[in-house]
Amino acid sequence: MSKAPADCATKEDIRAEIDRLDGELIGLLASRFGYVRRMAELKASPEEAVVPARIDEVLSHVAARAGTAGLDPDLARSLWSKLIDWNIAFERKAIAERTGGN
């Protein structure tokens, strides 16, 4: 059972909620990665892993959603930039391995 931040009476309560949320975030990121893996299966060459307009679109949406949710948009942008960089590296490697490309 989750508690709102204001309902946490101890540091242990807060840590338990953070741990619970971390578990949920891991599950969501793993689900997201399933789509990244599928995208790599659909792309024909490693060069297709980078789509600058899509990267800009995702970062803009994330920043806007973060601001609306009360999260610092710059933090969200930074986190997603790292995530996107990792996804691009994964896609390039997966596509190259599948196609025998560089």
Buried (B, 14 or more C-beta within 10 A) or exposed (E): EEEEEEEBEEEEEEEBBEEEEEEEEEEEEEEEBEEBEEBBEEBEEBEBBEEEEEBEEBBEEBBEEBEEEEBEBEEBBEEBBEBBEEBBEBBBEBBBEEEEEE
